[in-house]
């Protein structure tokens, strides 16, 4: 609860949107991304895809109704590991990777915040918010393997 209060006091998810302005855009293969949660909700909660089923969006990627670049992703680097800050988006992209049966490489461009070193051009407040978001939701017991989908 204390971490949630600190996260909200520092601007929370609305401030995290500032990542688009300052965190470096890098290429990441979604198959290499770890998840901080053991389970995630099966529908998007925010943004363009709010209310949509994750599997439905993955199918739209497969049939061309949606494009990979339509799925916003942010990541955290912890030493040599990349962790998702958008678990549902990363899940959809991983599902699409499997469904595409090699037609897509899995490479995606996303914003990355390094949680172990101070990054030039990224405010310390923003790095702290990413660290708090990462720590608040860290519930994996599988080392970051793909989470289970849940209804709520």
N, C-alpha and C positions, 0 to 999 in steps of 0.2 A: 504494500500500500504506500509506503514511503517513497519508493522509486516512482510509482505512478504519479504521486503528488509533485515530485520534482520534475518529472517529464512534462506534466501539464503546465507547471509554473514557468518552464522555459520555452513554452510555445507548442509543445507536442507535435502532432502530425502536420499541422499547418506550417510550422517552421521547417519540418523535414522536406517540404516541397522546395525549399531553397536549395536542396541538393542539385536540382536541375541547373542552377545558375553557377555553382562553384565546384562541385565534385567532378573529378575527371571521368570522361566517358571512355570505357574500356570494353574490349571484346572478351566475353566469357563463354565457356561452353556450359550450358545448363546441366549437362550430365555430371559436371564436377562440383556443382553447387550443393552445399549442405543446408539442412533445414534446422532452425533452432527449436521447432515445435514437434511434439510427437503426433499431434493430430491438428487438423485445420478444418474450418467450416467448408462445406461443399459449394458454397455460393460466394461470389464476390460481395464485399461489404461497402466498398468505396469506389469512387472514380467512374470512369466511362462504363465499366462492366457491372456496376452495383446491381445486385439482385439476380444476376445471371449465374446459372449452374456452371461449375468449372469444366465438367465433361462436355457440356454443350459448346462452350467457347473453344475447347480443344478440337472438337469436330468442325467448327467453323474455320479454324486454321487449316485443317486437313482439306476441306472442300473449297478453300479459297475465299470464303465469305469475309474472313478476317485475315490480317497479315501479322507476322511476327512483330513488326515495328509498332503495331497497335497495342501491344502488351508492354506496359511500363514496368521496368525492373530496377531495383536498387539492391546493392550488395554491401556487405561488410567484409573487410579483409582482416583476418586474425592470423598473424604470422603468414604461413603459406597456404591457409585455407580461405575459401570464399564461402560466405554464409548469406543466405537470402534475408533481405529485409521486407520482401513482398512474397510471402510464402505461397499465396494462392496464384499469383502470376507465374512464379517459378514452377509451381506444380503443373499449371496448364501447359507451359512450354515443354516441360519434361514429358508430359503425356503426349503432346503433339510429336515430340521427337520419336517416341516409341511407335506411335500410330503411323508416322510417315515412312517407316521401314527403310531408312537410309536416304530418302529424298531430301531431307534437311539435315545439315551438319550438326545442329544444336548450338551454333554460335549466335550470340545475341550481344548487342551493345547495351551496357547499363552503367549507371553511376556507381562508383565504388568509394566508400569511406574506409580508410585504414583506422582500425581501432587501437593499434599499438604504437603508432607514431603520429606526431603532429604533421598535418599536411599543409603545404603552402597553398594559399588561396581558399582554404576551407576554414571557416571560423571555428574556434574552440567550442563555442556553444553548440554548433551543429554537430561536431564530433561527439560531444557529450550526449546530445539527444540520441544520436545513433547508438551509442554505447548503452544508454538507458533502455531504448527500445529493444535492443538485442538481449540485455539481461532480464528485462521484465518478462519476456516471452520465452526465455530459454527453458524448455521442458523436455528436450529430447533425451531419451535414454538409449538411443541407438547410434550415437555418434554422428547424428545429422542425416540419417537415411530418410527416404521419402516418408512423409507423414501419412497417417490414415485420415480418410475423409469422415467428417461427422456432420450430423444435421444441424446442431446448434453449437 
